[in-house]
């Protein structure tokens, strides 16, 4: 409040009074004020009000908004973002110092007082209106869960302007970054003591429930990430030479494969990676008391770490194995993860899946049926001893164990898939040792495949010779002067065999 008194008396009459200089921080009133002096009053008083200049803060808040999901050729759903005004963030404008009116006496707001609060809209240009001149702090106090809160405190100062300006107008542009999550998981592959296996698996990340943001919905069970992890074996400086074996096995009887996937290895082929389709042999009823051997060696595990990067959704998610190396059993378990953006404050967060994801090696078995060569009844033989050897290009040959036929059979279980050969080390009593290596290729898409092999042993033949002296009633004479009639009796000889 101020007053002005004219220094000299004025004559009667009509006058116009006009402000030509406003106080600092006020708007000049450029209107003429009529005054009449007619002698009725000694002193004529006129009140004039000046409007204080105010501050106007325009806030533009933008961010990347989800607009759609697109499906790629790999079946992974990818979010599409567009930079737009972000609605729903809350801001406070606080006094950075005591805010005093133009009279320099009246305190309008104390330091720290919240002057105004606003929530941003989708149209942008949100306003803090008619703010007294002074120094302020602008701070975001809340944002949407998908975004990182802007932790900056912006200084805003509204200062006196020219006398004709009513508002000190300022614009503040602010931006919210999206939160992203990286998921790290540990994959454990069973290690083999016998074979060198490539460890590779592909995983998908899925949302267990539908996810809606900005009016855009991602259906449940959509794949939002895909990663392949690999650990290949290291080649040794000097690879181990692995002897290739050529085998011959007895002829087998053929029939269509059964659900049990029991096959018979056919001989007379070279031991290579490429093998022909094995034939299926007729299986006789097996005595339930036969010997069953189990490869029960416990293997170590090898860990390979995988990461899904830049995931933009929260809620209940799950990791599922899509493919794995041919020698491993596919893990069909859904491994759940629960994420809540409300509990995350950083722009990039890495979450570790606690539950380990494991791959076990596929395992199968070998059934060897030992029969007598040429036997019409397929007489089964006991007492034949075989050694089983695993063959690997890197690790070489490893003897798995030695097994003896009982009830004419050897049944070996829990064998890792791979290349093997069986070699007879002891023949059944009364039979000739068959030193031919029988190659067994234990592979397949399914677990627990059993390969059946028929092997034969030739019986040791008995030869009896009788010599009689012709016409002498068995009288002994000089051999060089007589003719001998030789009668030979053969037993257990096989036609066509030496």
C-alpha positions in Angstrom: 0.0 0.0 0.0 1.4 3.4 -1.0 0.1 6.9 -1.5 1.0 10.0 -3.6 0.2 13.6 -2.7 0.4 16.3 -5.3 2.9 18.9 -4.1 0.8 21.9 -5.1 -2.9 22.8 -5.0 -4.7 22.6 -8.2 -7.5 24.7 -9.6 -11.1 23.7 -9.8 -11.9 21.5 -12.8 -11.9 18.0 -14.3 -8.6 16.1 -14.5 -7.3 12.7 -15.8 -4.8 10.8 -13.6 -2.7 8.1 -15.2 0.0 5.7 -13.7 3.2 6.0 -15.6 5.4 3.8 -13.3 4.2 0.7 -11.5 6.0 -0.7 -8.4 8.4 -3.6 -9.2 6.5 -6.9 -9.6 3.2 -5.2 -10.5 1.4 -4.6 -13.7 1.2 -1.0 -14.9 -2.4 0.3 -14.9 -2.5 2.4 -18.1 -6.1 3.5 -17.7 -7.0 7.1 -17.2 -8.6 7.9 -13.8 -11.0 10.9 -13.9 -10.8 13.3 -11.0 -13.1 16.3 -10.3 -12.1 19.2 -8.1 -15.0 21.5 -7.3 -14.3 22.9 -3.9 -16.6 20.6 -2.0 -13.7 18.8 -0.5 -10.4 20.3 0.6 -8.6 17.0 -0.3 -9.7 14.7 -3.0 -8.6 11.0 -2.5 -8.6 8.4 -5.2 -7.7 4.7 -4.7 -5.8 2.9 -7.5 -5.1 -0.9 -7.4 -2.2 -2.5 -9.2 -2.3 -6.2 -9.9 0.7 -8.2 -8.9 2.6 -10.0 -11.6 2.2 -13.8 -11.4 4.0 -16.9 -12.5 2.7 -19.5 -14.9 4.4 -22.9 -15.2 3.5 -25.2 -18.2 4.6 -28.8 -17.7 5.0 -31.1 -20.6 5.5 -34.7 -19.4 6.3 -37.3 -22.1 7.3 -41.0 -22.2 7.3 -44.0 -24.4 3.7 -45.3 -24.4 2.8 -48.9 -25.4 0.7 -48.8 -28.6 0.6 -52.4 -29.8 2.3 -55.8 -29.8 3.7 -57.4 -33.0 4.5 -61.1 -33.5 7.8 -61.9 -35.1 8.8 -64.9 -37.3 10.2 -66.5 -34.2 6.7 -66.2 -32.5 8.0 -63.7 -30.0 5.7 -60.8 -29.2 7.5 -57.4 -29.4 6.1 -54.2 -27.9 5.8 -51.1 -30.0 6.2 -47.8 -28.3 5.5 -44.2 -29.3 6.6 -41.1 -27.5 3.5 -39.2 -26.3 2.3 -37.1 -23.3 2.1 -39.3 -20.2 -1.0 -38.9 -18.1 -1.2 -39.8 -14.5 2.0 -38.5 -13.0 1.7 -36.2 -9.9 3.8 -33.1 -9.3 4.3 -30.6 -6.5 5.4 -27.0 -6.7 7.0 -26.0 -3.3 8.3 -22.7 -2.0 12.1 -22.8 -2.0 12.2 -19.8 0.3 9.6 -17.6 2.1 7.4 -16.1 -0.5 6.7 -12.4 0.3 4.2 -10.1 -1.2 5.1 -6.8 -3.0 5.0 -4.9 0.2 8.1 -6.8 1.3 6.3 -7.6 4.6 3.5 -10.0 4.1 4.6 -13.7 3.9 2.4 -15.5 1.5 4.1 -19.0 1.8 6.8 -20.3 4.1 9.8 -22.3 2.8 8.7 -25.9 2.0 5.0 -25.1 1.7 3.3 -26.9 -1.2 1.9 -24.2 -3.4 0.1 -26.3 -5.9 -0.3 -29.9 -7.0 -1.2 -31.2 -10.4 -1.7 -34.5 -12.2 -0.6 -34.7 -15.8 -3.0 -35.4 -18.6 -2.8 -37.1 -22.0 -3.0 -33.7 -23.8 0.0 -32.2 -22.1 0.7 -28.5 -21.3 -0.5 -28.9 -17.8 -0.4 -25.7 -15.8 0.5 -24.3 -12.4 -1.5 -21.0 -12.6 -1.2 -17.6 -10.8 1.9 -18.4 -8.7 3.3 -15.5 -6.7 6.8 -14.3 -7.8 9.6 -16.1 -6.0 11.8 -19.2 -6.0 10.2 -22.6 -6.1 11.1 -26.3 -6.5 9.2 -28.6 -8.9 9.2 -32.3 -8.1 7.5 -35.4 -9.3 6.0 -37.3 -6.4 4.3 -40.2 -8.2 4.3 -41.9 -11.6 2.8 -44.9 -13.2 4.3 -48.3 -12.1 5.8 -49.0 -15.6 8.0 -45.9 -15.4 10.9 -44.6 -13.4 10.0 -41.7 -11.2 11.8 -38.5 -12.1 14.0 -37.9 -9.1 15.2 -34.5 -10.3 14.2 -31.4 -8.4 13.8 -28.5 -10.8 14.4 -24.9 -9.7 11.7 -22.6 -10.9 12.0 -18.8 -10.4 9.4 -16.3 -11.3 10.8 -12.8 -11.5 9.5 -9.2 -12.0 8.9 -8.4 -15.7 8.3 -5.3 -17.6 5.4 -3.2 -16.3 3.1 -4.2 -19.0 3.6 -8.0 -18.6 1.1 -9.7 -16.3 2.5 -13.2 -16.2 6.1 -14.6 -16.1 5.5 -17.7 -18.2 7.9 -20.7 -18.1 7.8 -24.1 -19.7 9.3 -27.3 -18.2 9.7 -30.4 -20.3 10.2 -33.6 -18.4 10.5 -37.3 -19.4 9.9 -40.6 -17.7 12.0 -43.6 -18.7 10.4 -47.0 -18.9 11.4 -49.7 -16.5 13.0 -52.8 -18.0 13.8 -56.1 -16.4 16.5 -58.7 -17.3 15.9 -62.2 -16.1 18.9 -64.4 -15.4 18.5 -68.1 -14.9 20.9 -71.0 -14.4 20.7 -74.1 -16.6 22.4 -77.2 -15.3 23.3 -79.9 -17.8 24.2 -83.3 -16.6 27.8 -84.0 -17.5 28.9 -87.3 -19.0 32.0 -89.2 -18.0 31.7 -91.2 -21.2 30.8 -88.8 -24.0 31.5 -85.3 -25.1 28.1 -83.7 -25.5 27.2 -80.2 -26.9 25.1 -78.5 -24.3 22.5 -76.3 -26.0 19.0 -75.3 -25.1 16.4 -72.8 -26.2 14.0 -71.1 -23.7 10.9 -69.0 -24.0 9.6 -66.4 -21.5 5.8 -66.2 -21.3 3.2 -64.2 -19.4 0.9 -66.4 -17.4 -1.9 -63.9 -17.3 -3.1 -61.3 -19.8 -1.3 -57.9 -19.5 -3.1 -54.6 -20.2 -1.4 -51.2 -20.5 -2.6 -48.0 -22.2 -5.6 -49.9 -23.5 -3.5 -52.5 -25.2 -3.8 -56.1 -24.1 -1.3 -58.9 -24.4 -3.0 -62.3 -24.2 -2.0 -64.8 -21.6 0.7 -67.4 -22.6 2.3 -65.1 -25.1 6.0 -65.5 -25.7 7.8 -62.2 -24.9 11.3 -63.4 -24.9 13.5 -66.2 -26.4 17.1 -67.1 -25.7 19.4 -69.9 -26.7 22.3 -70.9 -24.4 25.2 -73.0 -25.6 28.4 -74.5 -24.1 30.4 -76.4 -26.6 33.1 -78.8 -25.7 36.7 -77.7 -26.1 38.8 -79.7 -28.6 41.9 -81.3 -27.1 45.3 -80.3 -28.5 45.9 -83.8 -29.7 42.6 -85.7 -30.4 42.5 -89.2 -29.2 42.6 -91.7 -32.0 39.5 -93.9 -31.8 39.7 -97.3 -33.5 36.9 -97.9 -35.9 35.4 -101.4 -35.7 33.9 -103.4 -38.4 31.3 -105.8 -37.0 29.4 -108.9 -38.1 26.4 -110.0 -36.2 24.0 -112.9 -36.9 21.0 -112.4 -39.1 18.0 -111.1 -37.3 14.3 -111.6 -37.7 12.4 -108.5 -38.7 9.1 -107.1 -37.6 7.5 -103.6 -37.3 8.9 -101.4 -34.4 6.8 -101.6 -31.2 5.9 -98.9 -28.8 8.7 -100.0 -26.6 11.1 -99.1 -29.4 13.2 -102.3 -29.0 15.5 -102.7 -31.9 18.2 -105.0 -33.1 21.6 -103.8 -34.3 22.6 -105.2 -37.6 26.3 -106.0 -38.2 28.6 -105.9 -41.2 28.9 -102.0 -41.2 31.6 -99.5 -40.3 31.5 -97.7 -37.0 30.7 -94.1 -38.0 28.4 -91.3 -37.1 26.0 -92.3 -39.9 24.3 -95.6 -39.3 21.5 -97.4 -41.2 18.1 -97.9 -39.7 18.4 -100.8 -37.3 16.2 -103.8 -37.7 13.8 -105.1 -35.1 14.2 -108.7 -33.9 11.6 -111.0 -32.5 11.9 -111.2 -28.8 11.2 -114.5 -26.9 9.7 -114.4 -23.5 12.4 -113.5 -21.0 12.8 -115.2 -17.7 12.1 -112.6 -15.0 15.0 -113.8 -13.0 17.5 -112.8 -15.6 20.5 -110.7 -14.7 19.9 -107.0 -14.8 22.9 -104.7 -14.8 22.6 -100.9 -14.1 25.0 -98.2 -14.9 24.6 -96.2 -11.6 27.6 -93.9 -11.8 26.5 -90.4 -10.7 27.6 -87.6 -13.0 28.5 -84.0 -12.3 26.6 -81.0 -13.6 27.7 -78.1 -15.8 26.0 -74.7 -15.3 25.3 -72.5 -18.3 23.7 -69.1 -17.6 21.0 -67.5 -19.7 19.4 -64.0 -19.7 16.2 -62.5 -21.1 16.9 -58.9 -21.8 14.6 -55.8 -21.9 11.4 -57.2 -20.7 8.7 -54.5 -20.4 5.9 -56.3 -18.5 5.3 -57.4 -15.0 3.0 -59.9 -13.2 3.4 -63.7 -13.2 5.7 -64.9 -15.9 7.2 -68.3 -16.6 10.3 -69.8 -18.3 9.9 -72.9 -20.4 12.4 -74.9 -22.3 11.6 -75.2 -26.0 14.4 -77.4 -27.3 17.5 -79.0 -26.0 20.4 -81.1 -27.3 19.5 -84.5 -28.7 21.1 -86.4 -25.9 19.2 -84.5 -23.1 15.7 -84.9 -21.8 13.6 -81.8 -22.5 12.5 -80.0 -19.3 8.7 -79.4 -19.8 8.2 -77.6 -16.5 7.0 -74.0 -16.3 9.3 -72.1 -14.0 7.3 -69.2 -12.5 8.6 -65.7 -11.8 6.5 -63.0 -10.1 7.5 -59.4 -10.8 5.8 -56.2 -9.6 6.8 -52.8 -11.1 5.6 -51.1 -7.9 8.6 -52.8 -6.0 11.1 -51.6 -8.6 12.6 -48.2 -8.7 15.5 -48.5 -11.1 15.4 -48.1 -14.9 17.1 -51.5 -15.5 16.7 -54.3 -13.0 18.2 -57.8 -13.2 16.2 -60.6 -11.5 17.7 -64.0 -10.9 15.4 -67.1 -11.1 16.2 -69.0 -7.9 14.9 -72.4 -9.0 17.6 -74.2 -11.1 16.6 -75.6 -14.4 18.1 -79.0 -15.0 18.6 -81.2 -18.0 19.2 -84.9 -17.5 20.9 -87.1 -20.1 18.7 -89.5 -22.0 19.2 -93.0 -21.0 18.3 -96.4 -22.4 19.3 -100.0 -22.3 20.8 -102.9 -24.1 19.4 -106.5 -24.2 21.7 -109.1 -25.6 20.2 -112.6 -26.3 22.8 -115.3 -26.6 21.8 -118.4 -28.7 23.5 -121.4 -30.2 24.4 -121.1 -33.8 22.3 -123.2 -36.1 20.0 -124.2 -33.3 16.5 -124.7 -34.6 15.0 -124.0 -31.1 17.3 -121.0 -30.6 18.9 -122.6 -27.6 19.9 -119.8 -25.2 23.4 -119.9 -23.7 24.6 -119.0 -20.2 28.1 -118.1 -19.1 29.1 -115.9 -22.0 30.9 -112.8 -20.8 30.9 -109.5 -22.6 32.6 -106.1 -22.0 30.7 -103.0 -22.9 32.8 -100.1 -24.1 31.7 -96.5 -24.8 33.3 -94.8 -27.8 33.8 -91.0 -28.1 35.7 -89.0 -30.6 37.2 -86.8 -27.9 37.3 -89.0 -24.8 38.2 -92.2 -26.6 37.1 -95.6 -25.4 35.8 -96.1 -21.8 35.0 -99.6 -20.5 31.6 -99.4 -18.9 31.6 -102.9 -17.4 31.6 -106.6 -17.9 28.4 -108.7 -18.0 27.6 -112.4 -18.1 24.6 -114.1 -19.7 22.0 -115.5 -17.3 19.1 -117.4 -18.8 20.7 -116.6 -22.1 20.5 -112.8 -21.7 22.3 -109.7 -20.6 20.1 -106.7 -19.7 22.0 -103.4 -19.1 20.0 -100.4 -17.9 20.6 -96.7 -17.4 23.0 -96.2 -20.2 23.6 -92.7 -21.6 22.8 -92.3 -25.2 25.9 -92.7 -27.4 28.1 -95.1 -29.3 29.0 -98.4 -27.7 30.3 -101.8 -28.7 30.0 -105.2 -27.0 32.9 -107.6 -27.2 32.8 -111.2 -26.0 35.6 -111.9 -23.6 34.6 -115.4 -22.6 32.6 -118.0 -24.5 30.0 -120.3 -23.0 31.5 -123.6 -22.0 31.8 -125.9 -25.0 31.5 -123.0 -27.5 33.9 -121.1 -29.7 34.7 -117.5 -28.6 33.2 -114.9 -31.0 35.6 -111.9 -30.8 33.5 -109.8 -33.2 32.7 -106.4 -31.9 28.9 -105.6 -31.9 28.3 -101.9 -32.4 25.4 -100.4 -30.5 24.1 -97.0 -31.5 21.9 -95.9 -28.6 20.0 -92.8 -29.8 16.5 -91.6 -30.3 14.0 -88.8 -29.7 12.4 -90.6 -26.9 13.9 -91.5 -23.5 14.4 -95.1 -22.3 14.9 -96.7 -25.7 16.1 -100.3 -25.4 18.2 -101.9 -28.1 17.9 -105.7 -28.5 20.7 -107.8 -30.0 20.9 -111.5 -31.0 24.4 -113.0 -30.9 25.3 -116.6 -31.7 28.2 -118.9 -30.6 29.3 -121.9 -32.6 29.6 -125.1 -30.6 33.0 -126.8 -30.5 32.6 -129.9 -32.8 33.4 -133.4 -31.8 35.3 -135.6 -34.5 35.8 -139.4 -33.9 37.8 -141.5 -36.4 37.7 -145.4 -36.5 40.3 -147.4 -38.6 39.8 -151.1 -39.4 42.1 -153.5 -41.2 40.2 -154.9 -44.1 39.9 -158.7 -44.3 42.1 -159.6 -41.4 39.6 -159.5 -38.6 41.4 -156.6 -37.0 44.8 -158.2 -37.3 47.7 -155.8 -37.0 49.8 -155.3 -40.1 52.2 -152.8 -41.7 50.3 -149.7 -42.6 52.2 -149.0 -45.8 51.2 -152.4 -47.3 47.5 -152.3 -46.6 44.4 -150.4 -47.6 42.5 -148.6 -44.8 38.9 -147.9 -44.8 38.4 -144.7 -42.7 35.0 -144.1 -41.1 34.6 -140.7 -39.5 31.7 -139.6 -37.2 30.9 -135.9 -37.0 28.9 -134.2 -34.3 27.8 -130.6 -33.8 29.2 -129.5 -37.2 27.2 -126.9 -39.1 26.7 -127.3 -42.8 28.6 -124.7 -44.8 30.9 -123.8 -41.9 34.6 -124.8 -41.8 
